C-alpha cells in the first residue's frame, strides 16, 4: 500500500474560479447571483449580483474583471464593486436560480460598531510618557480609516461607544508565570 504525501500550501477555498463560472453561463451570468465560500462563516447573508463581465488580455487565463452589486453581511454597498484581483481564487459558487430568492433574503444586518475616540497607551509606553511629560493619565487618540464594507466608526462627541478597547496583558496562557507581577 503506497502512502500519499501532499507537498505545498493548503487552502481553505471551496468552489470554482470566477472565470469557470461566468464562462459557462449565458450572457456571462449578468444578473445571476454568486457567493464566496469564505464569507459563509458570517451569520448575515453575503452575496454578489453580476452586473458586467470583461475578459482581461492574456495576463492570467484564470482572471476576469467582474462588476458586481455586493451585499456584505446583510448590507448592500452603495456603489458597484469590481472584482479582478481575487477572481482567480477557486472560492466562488453560483447560486441556482430556484434558490436565489431564499438565499438573498436579508433577515438581519450587521450592527454598526462604535469605537471610542481615545484609548489608554500600552503600560510600558504609558510609564515613559508619564515620566517625560508629568501627565498622569495620557490617552491615545484613535484615527480610523472608514471603508465601504467596514461597519465601524469613531464615537462622536457625547456618544457612548459599544466596543470596549482595553490595554493590558489579557488572559495569560500560563497564569503561574505572572503570580508576582504588579499590574
Number of C-alpha atoms within 10 A of each C-alpha: 3 4 5 6 5 7 6 5 5 7 8 8 14 14 17 18 20 26 22 18 16 20 14 10 11 9 12 18 19 17 14 20 24 23 21 20 18 14 16 13 9 12 12 18 22 24 27 23 19 22 18 17 20 12 14 13 9 8 8 9 11 16 23 25 18 21 19 23 20 24 20 20 22 21 18 18 13 11 10 16 15 18 16 16 10 14 20 19 17 20 20 24 19 19 17 12 11 8 10 15 12 9 16 17 11 16 8 12 14 14 11 12 15 18 20 19 19 15 16 16 18 14 12 8 12 18 15 11 15 13 11 9 9 11 11 11 11 17 14 12 12 12 10 11 9 11 9 11 14 12 14 17 18 19 17 12 7 6 11 13 16 12 13 9 12 11 10 11 10 7 7 9 7 8 8 8 9 11 8 7 6 5 7
